[in-house]
Amino acid sequence: MEKIYLRDDFIKLGQALKAAGLVESGVDAKYAVLDGLVKVNGQIEVQRGKKLYHGDIFEFEGNQVEIVSDS
């Protein structure tokens, strides 16, 4: 499972998809989320601006990514 390390308290879902290299752009992230293709903690998420915190896990196209606090 890949990990994304937080610099702040949270990262938004669209930004996390880009940071993990799972989408090329914010537009791609927007449509992936709106189309119901992304899960956060096992539940389909349709808010691109959903805030992800330490311990959250999101999934897209069979890839799982965990959000980890940098501190």
C-alpha positions in Angstrom: 0.0 0.0 0.0 1.3 3.4 -1.0 1.5 6.2 1.6 1.0 10.0 1.3 2.7 12.0 4.0 0.8 15.1 5.2 2.5 18.4 5.5 -0.6 20.0 7.0 -3.5 18.7 9.1 -5.3 17.3 6.0 -5.2 16.8 2.2 -8.2 17.1 -0.1 -9.2 14.0 -2.0 -8.6 15.5 -5.4 -5.1 16.6 -4.4 -4.4 13.2 -2.9 -5.3 11.5 -6.1 -2.8 13.7 -8.0 -0.1 13.4 -5.3 -0.3 9.6 -5.5 0.0 9.8 -9.3 -3.3 8.0 -9.9 -4.7 10.9 -12.1 -3.0 13.3 -14.4 -4.9 16.5 -13.5 -7.5 18.0 -11.2 -10.1 17.6 -14.0 -9.3 13.8 -14.1 -9.6 13.7 -10.3 -12.9 15.5 -10.4 -14.5 13.1 -12.9 -13.1 10.0 -11.1 -14.7 11.2 -7.9 -18.0 12.3 -9.4 -18.3 9.1 -11.3 -18.2 7.2 -8.0 -14.9 5.4 -8.8 -13.1 6.5 -5.6 -13.6 5.0 -2.1 -12.5 6.6 1.2 -12.3 4.2 4.1 -14.3 1.6 2.1 -17.2 4.0 1.2 -17.8 5.5 -2.2 -17.0 9.2 -2.0 -18.4 11.8 -4.4 -16.9 15.0 -2.9 -13.6 15.9 -4.5 -12.9 18.4 -1.7 -13.4 15.7 1.0 -10.7 16.2 3.7 -8.5 13.2 4.4 -6.7 12.9 7.7 -4.0 10.7 9.2 -5.2 7.1 9.0 -7.6 7.5 6.1 -7.3 5.1 3.2 -8.6 5.9 -0.3 -8.9 3.5 -3.2 -8.9 4.1 -7.0 -8.6 1.6 -9.8 -7.4 -1.2 -7.4 -4.8 1.1 -5.8 -5.0 1.7 -2.1 -3.3 4.8 -0.5 -2.9 5.6 3.2 -2.7 9.1 4.5 0.1 9.4 7.1 1.0 12.3 9.4 4.4 13.7 8.7 5.1 14.3 12.4 
